[in-house]
Amino acid sequence: MTTEHAQDTVRAAVRHTYAKAAEGRAVPGCCGPNPSASLQLGYTPEDLAAVPEGANLGLGCGNPQAIAALRPGETVLDLGSGGGFDCFLAARQVGPTGRILGVDMTPAMITKARANAERIGAANVEFRLGEIEHLPVADASVDVILSNCVINLSPDKGSVFREAFRVLRAGGRLAVSDIVALAPIPAELRGRLEAYTGCVAGAATIDEVTGMLRESGFGDVVVSPRPDVSACIAEWMPGTGAEKYVASATLEARKPGGERTCCGPACCATEASP
């Protein structure tokens, strides 16, 4: 997808597909809204019990919080926040002194997420309508960026990573679960719009993702495929062999600067208002 018109066509298709998901209708791709799928991806029974009903739409391909090392008081941004599942889990980890921002381009998802937040009184969680290629977030204002199976849906991934770099504070980190291409995706599959909205046809290779992150300014870039999720991917588009071409992966990266601590990937950064 290289032209602006083609990119808009993809975004419109993705928006339409995930508006249906917000209404509880079946959509192609992702692991499906059931507890066993979420448990397979790395969430715990306690995670599933901690969020309001309707927040977990089963549209992920991993658990980005498993690599995020969130700390109390941090400001966290979720790209493609859907019904708010990862936002509400993150809010538990950062506590009342922390802040969670969720950005989604689908109005129905924003409406659903805001209703979920109101239902549980999540005062430190906010949802904003916007595209992840043009984030409605201030420069250098967040500590951690999460995303779960969303960046592969963007027809302009370079812009997503540049925006992520812009809004992170110095030393801020990226913790993403997404889909990457392991082998060339057949033209017939790549040309199907439902394969794009189903998290298959838009996947970039590990080398491409790594290159885009580094070109955006990130350091400490690590992209790690997860073979254990291949069985789940096989169910996304049965009969297409999608699991032979794409895989779930974790994407980790850091914006240079800031202060490192001894707590693994987490770090402290100066505060700014998002």
C-alpha positions in Angstrom: 0.0 0.0 0.0 1.9 3.1 -1.2 -0.7 5.6 -2.2 -2.7 7.8 0.1 -5.9 6.5 -1.5 -4.9 2.8 -1.0 -4.0 3.5 2.7 -7.3 5.2 3.3 -9.0 2.1 1.7 -7.3 -0.2 4.2 -8.1 2.0 7.2 -11.7 2.2 6.2 -11.9 -1.6 5.9 -10.1 -2.1 9.3 -12.4 0.5 10.9 -15.5 -1.3 9.5 -14.3 -4.7 10.6 -13.5 -3.6 14.2 -16.8 -1.7 14.5 -18.4 -5.0 14.0 -16.2 -6.5 16.6 -17.2 -3.8 19.1 -20.8 -4.9 18.5 -19.9 -8.5 19.4 -20.0 -9.8 15.8 -17.4 -12.3 14.5 -14.5 -10.9 12.5 -11.7 -12.7 10.6 -8.4 -13.1 12.3 -7.2 -12.9 15.9 -7.9 -15.6 18.5 -11.5 -15.0 19.2 -13.4 -13.7 22.3 -13.1 -16.7 24.6 -11.1 -17.2 27.9 -9.1 -20.2 26.6 -7.7 -18.1 23.8 -6.6 -15.3 26.1 -5.1 -17.8 28.5 -3.1 -19.3 25.6 -1.7 -15.9 24.8 -0.3 -15.4 28.3 -3.1 -13.8 30.3 -4.1 -15.3 33.7 -7.5 -16.2 35.0 -7.0 -13.3 37.5 -6.5 -10.9 34.5 -9.7 -12.0 32.9 -11.6 -11.7 36.2 -10.2 -8.2 36.8 -11.8 -6.4 33.8 -15.4 -5.5 33.2 -17.5 -7.8 31.0 -17.1 -6.8 27.3 -13.6 -5.3 27.7 -11.8 -8.5 26.5 -12.8 -8.9 22.8 -10.3 -11.6 22.2 -8.6 -9.6 19.4 -5.0 -9.9 20.5 -2.1 -12.1 19.6 -0.1 -12.0 22.9 0.2 -10.2 26.2 2.3 -7.1 25.9 2.2 -6.4 29.6 4.3 -9.5 30.2 7.3 -7.6 28.8 6.3 -4.1 29.8 7.4 -4.2 33.5 5.0 -1.5 34.4 5.7 0.5 37.6 3.5 2.5 39.9 3.0 6.1 38.8 3.9 5.6 35.1 1.9 7.0 32.2 1.0 4.3 29.7 -0.3 4.6 26.2 -2.2 1.7 24.4 -2.2 1.8 20.6 -5.5 0.4 19.3 -7.1 0.1 22.7 -10.3 -1.6 21.6 -12.7 -2.3 24.5 -10.0 -1.4 27.0 -8.8 -4.8 28.1 -5.0 -4.0 28.3 -5.7 -0.5 29.6 -7.7 -1.7 32.6 -5.0 -4.3 33.4 -2.3 -1.7 33.1 -4.2 0.6 35.4 -4.0 -2.0 38.2 -0.2 -2.0 37.8 0.5 1.7 37.7 -1.9 2.4 40.5 -3.8 5.6 41.3 -0.8 7.8 40.8 -0.4 6.4 37.2 -2.3 7.3 34.1 -3.5 5.2 31.2 -4.3 6.5 27.7 -6.0 4.4 25.1 -6.2 5.5 21.4 -8.4 3.8 18.8 -9.6 4.9 15.4 -13.0 3.1 15.7 -15.7 5.3 17.3 -17.7 2.2 18.4 -14.7 0.9 20.2 -14.1 4.3 22.0 -17.7 4.3 23.1 -17.5 0.8 24.4 -14.2 1.4 26.2 -15.5 4.6 27.9 -18.6 2.8 29.0 -16.5 0.0 30.5 -14.3 2.6 32.3 -17.3 4.3 33.7 -18.8 1.0 34.9 -15.8 0.2 37.1 -14.9 3.8 38.0 -11.5 3.8 36.3 -10.7 7.4 37.0 -7.1 7.2 35.7 -8.0 5.7 32.4 -8.8 7.8 29.3 -9.8 6.9 25.8 -9.2 9.1 22.8 -10.4 8.7 19.2 -7.5 8.9 16.7 -5.2 7.0 14.3 -2.0 5.5 15.6 -0.2 7.1 12.7 -1.3 10.5 14.0 -1.5 10.2 17.8 -3.6 12.7 19.7 -0.9 12.7 22.4 1.7 15.4 23.4 5.4 15.1 22.7 7.5 13.2 25.3 4.6 12.6 27.6 4.3 8.8 28.2 6.6 6.3 29.8 5.5 3.1 28.1 3.6 2.2 24.9 1.6 -1.0 24.7 -0.1 -2.5 21.7 -1.7 -5.8 21.0 -2.0 -7.1 17.4 -2.8 -3.6 15.9 0.4 -2.2 14.3 0.3 -4.9 11.6 -3.1 -3.4 10.5 -1.5 -0.1 9.7 -0.7 0.6 6.0 2.0 3.0 7.2 3.9 1.3 10.0 6.9 3.7 9.7 4.6 6.6 10.8 3.3 4.5 13.7 6.9 4.0 15.0 7.8 7.6 14.5 4.8 8.7 16.4 5.6 6.3 19.2 9.1 7.7 19.4 7.7 11.3 19.5 5.3 10.7 22.4 7.7 8.7 24.6 9.8 10.4 27.2 13.6 9.9 27.1 14.2 6.4 28.3 10.6 5.4 27.5 9.9 1.9 26.2 7.8 0.1 23.7 6.2 -3.2 24.6 4.2 -4.7 21.8 2.6 -8.0 20.8 2.1 -8.2 17.1 2.2 -10.3 13.9 5.3 -10.6 11.8 5.9 -12.3 8.5 8.2 -15.4 8.6 8.1 -16.0 4.9 6.8 -14.3 1.7 3.0 -14.1 1.9 1.5 -15.5 -1.4 0.1 -12.8 -3.6 -3.4 -14.4 -3.5 -3.5 -14.1 0.3 -1.8 -10.7 0.5 -4.3 -9.3 -2.0 -7.4 -10.3 0.0 -8.7 -7.4 2.1 -10.1 -9.7 4.7 -6.6 -11.1 5.1 -5.4 -7.6 5.8 -8.1 -6.8 8.4 -7.6 -10.3 9.8 -4.0 -9.5 10.8 -2.3 -11.6 8.2 -1.6 -9.8 4.9 -0.3 -6.6 6.4 2.5 -8.2 8.4 6.0 -7.0 7.9 9.1 -9.2 8.3 11.2 -9.2 11.4 14.0 -7.4 9.5 11.5 -4.8 8.2 10.1 -4.1 11.7 13.6 -3.9 13.2 14.7 -1.5 10.5 11.7 0.8 11.0 12.1 0.9 14.7 15.8 1.8 14.4 15.2 4.3 11.7 12.6 6.0 14.0 15.3 6.4 16.6 14.7 3.5 18.9 17.5 1.5 20.5 17.6 -1.9 22.3 15.4 -3.3 19.6 14.4 -6.9 20.1 11.8 -8.8 18.0 11.1 -12.3 19.2 8.6 -14.7 17.4 6.4 -16.9 19.6 6.0 -20.3 18.0 3.6 -21.4 20.7 0.8 -19.2 19.2 0.9 -20.8 15.8 -2.0 -23.1 16.6 -4.1 -20.1 17.4 -3.1 -18.4 14.1 -4.1 -21.5 12.2 -7.7 -20.9 13.3 -7.8 -17.3 12.0 -8.3 -18.0 8.3 -8.8 -21.8 8.1 -7.5 -23.5 4.9 -5.2 -20.6 3.9 -2.1 -21.8 5.7 -1.6 -18.4 7.4 0.4 -20.0 10.2 3.1 -20.9 7.7 3.7 -17.3 6.8 3.1 -15.2 9.9 3.7 -15.5 13.6 3.0 -13.7 16.8 6.0 -11.9 18.2 7.0 -9.5 21.0 8.5 -6.2 20.0 10.7 -4.4 22.5 12.5 -1.1 22.1 13.6 2.0 24.1 13.9 5.7 23.3 17.5 6.7 24.2 18.1 8.8 27.2 16.6 8.9 30.7 17.8 7.0 33.7 18.1 3.2 33.8 17.4 1.3 37.0 18.1 -2.2 38.2 14.5 -3.3 37.7 15.0 -4.9 34.2 13.3 -3.1 31.3 11.6 -0.5 33.4 13.1 2.9 33.9 12.4 6.2 35.5 11.7 9.3 33.5 10.8 12.9 34.2 7.2 13.8 34.2 5.3 15.7 31.5 1.6 16.2 30.9 0.2 14.1 27.9 
